[in-house]
Structures are given as C-alpha cells and as structure tokens.
C-alpha cells in the first residue's frame, strides 16, 4: 500500500472524521471517501477496448460452439 502525505483543510478533515465508520482508521476512511467521490465524479468506465469489424452479434457464442464441436469430434 502506498503511503502518501496530503494536506487537508480543517473542514475536510472534520468531514472525514464525521464520516468514519465504527472502528475504521482515518486512512481507511479517507481512502473510501476518495474512491466513492472519484467513482461518482467519473461514473462507470467502459471497456478499455473498442470492438471493430463486421460479423454476427453472436460471434463469440458461435465460435465457442464450433470449438466445442471440434473437441467432441477429436
């Protein structure tokens, strides 16, 4: 786990402490809040690839079926 020193305004520190769950460390609270805020800000990410090419929509399923048939025939 990376150790990072950050400076927080007193109001942000107070907000983080108020948001802490029972038994949760300050670091864990801040990490959880940063992650939740970043996800809310950016939304869900799409895949890191872009589909390209042409073919049937069920190409993956068809390929799996063909491969299964080849294995069964062997």
C-alpha positions as CSV (number, residue, x, y, z in Angstrom):
1,X,0.0,0.0,0.0
2,X,1.4,3.4,-0.9
3,X,2.0,5.9,1.8
4,X,1.0,9.4,0.7
5,X,1.1,12.6,2.7
6,X,-1.6,15.1,1.9
7,X,-2.7,18.3,3.4
8,X,-6.4,18.7,4.2
9,X,-8.2,21.8,5.2
10,X,-9.6,21.5,8.7
11,X,-13.2,21.4,7.4
12,X,-12.4,18.5,5.1
13,X,-10.6,16.6,7.9
14,X,-13.6,17.2,10.2
15,X,-16.0,15.9,7.5
16,X,-13.8,12.8,7.0
17,X,-13.8,12.1,10.8
18,X,-17.6,12.6,10.9
19,X,-17.9,10.1,8.0
20,X,-15.8,7.4,9.6
21,X,-17.4,4.1,10.3
22,X,-17.1,2.4,13.7
23,X,-13.5,1.1,14.1
24,X,-12.4,2.5,10.8
25,X,-9.0,4.2,10.7
26,X,-8.7,7.7,9.4
27,X,-6.6,6.5,6.4
28,X,-9.3,3.8,5.5
29,X,-12.0,6.5,5.8
30,X,-10.2,8.9,3.6
31,X,-9.4,6.1,1.0
32,X,-13.0,5.0,1.0
33,X,-14.3,8.6,0.6
34,X,-11.9,9.4,-2.2
35,X,-12.8,6.2,-4.1
36,X,-16.5,6.9,-3.7
37,X,-16.1,10.5,-4.8
38,X,-14.0,9.6,-7.8
39,X,-16.5,6.9,-8.9
40,X,-19.4,9.4,-8.5
41,X,-17.4,12.1,-10.5
42,X,-16.4,9.8,-13.4
43,X,-19.2,7.3,-13.4
44,X,-18.6,3.8,-14.6
45,X,-15.9,3.2,-17.2
46,X,-16.4,1.4,-20.4
47,X,-14.2,-1.4,-21.5
48,X,-10.6,-0.5,-22.5
49,X,-11.1,-1.8,-26.0
50,X,-13.3,-0.8,-28.9
51,X,-15.0,-3.5,-30.9
52,X,-14.2,-3.3,-34.5
53,X,-15.0,-5.3,-37.6
54,X,-18.1,-6.9,-39.0
55,X,-19.9,-10.1,-38.3
56,X,-22.8,-11.6,-36.5
57,X,-23.6,-10.3,-33.0
58,X,-23.3,-13.8,-31.6
59,X,-19.8,-14.4,-33.0
60,X,-18.3,-15.3,-29.6
61,X,-21.1,-17.8,-28.9
62,X,-20.8,-19.3,-32.4
63,X,-17.0,-19.6,-32.0
64,X,-17.5,-21.4,-28.7
65,X,-19.9,-23.8,-30.3
66,X,-17.6,-24.6,-33.2
67,X,-14.7,-25.2,-30.8
68,X,-16.8,-27.5,-28.6
69,X,-17.8,-29.5,-31.7
70,X,-14.1,-29.8,-32.7
71,X,-13.2,-31.1,-29.2
72,X,-16.0,-33.6,-29.2
73,X,-15.1,-34.8,-32.7
74,X,-11.5,-35.5,-31.6
